[in-house]
């Protein structure tokens, strides 16, 4: 391990101990409010304290963490990168407190505690939406909330206790031994186009044969992007980027409507459009498999609602 890594780990231990000993809910509430407000006075009013008290809380935070969280200027405060990050973490922690209060109130009144579910867009489209009627029937008496997000957000919410169930792709490694993954749906990356695209109707072609056409490409550290990059590398394809780029499901139809642009997207997202004929799957010689979609939850979670959801989505 390098000296820099050792120094970072040592610093993290010191800050962690300091935050555990001195961080208070008033710090979190002010941070969350400051990101939404333009002045310290507005943030203080929202939290219910005076402006001098808010200034003192902010000084305490910056001294405790040894980092500048906000830049002062004539019109108020501007969050630094560290300030924006800590404000985001504050919102998550306050959300956990709010959920704990709601869950405890439900238990005290003899009700089932609310169920919070984080899910990828592909899981919402392929797992949840088709089973919504059955979920409603099976979960009578439970309050259930679905929160859509990207993989890192969904996983962080589960690990942080903000959600009890995550619907996402199978991780390469389950991040904690206390978490368990249940596979629910196999998936693949498909190349789709407008029905008027010149490649539609070609039988069992290679990915490299699509080099002349522009692509709306999956990007970033997502499984779809990594899998597509590997497939292109194996096929010797250097895809040409289209002028318009998006992986948003609601934009795939308009982006491919020029009858030239191709898109590589999970079948789980575009299955309904393929069935309706609004999009057509290009017939590739080789399939491009994706990690399956499934449910990740704490192995010791005894909530009946968690297991009912998994049972319904498995059918």
Secondary structure, DSSP 8 states (H G I E B T S, - for coil): --HHHHHHHHHHHHHHHHHHHH--HHHHHHHHHHHH-SSHHHHHHHHTS-HHHHHHHHHHHHHHHTS--EEEETTEEEE-HHHHHHHHHHHHHHHHHHHHHHHHHHHHTT----EEEEE-HHHIIIIIGGGHHHHHHHTTT--EEEEE--HHHHHHHHHTTS-SEEEEE--SS-SSTTEEEEEEEEEEEEEEE-TT-TTTT--SB-GGGGTTSEEE---SSSHHHHHHHHHHHHHT---EE-SS----GGGHHHHHTTSS-EEEEEHHHHHHHHHHTSSEE--BSS-EEEEEEEEEEETT---HHHHHHHHHHH-
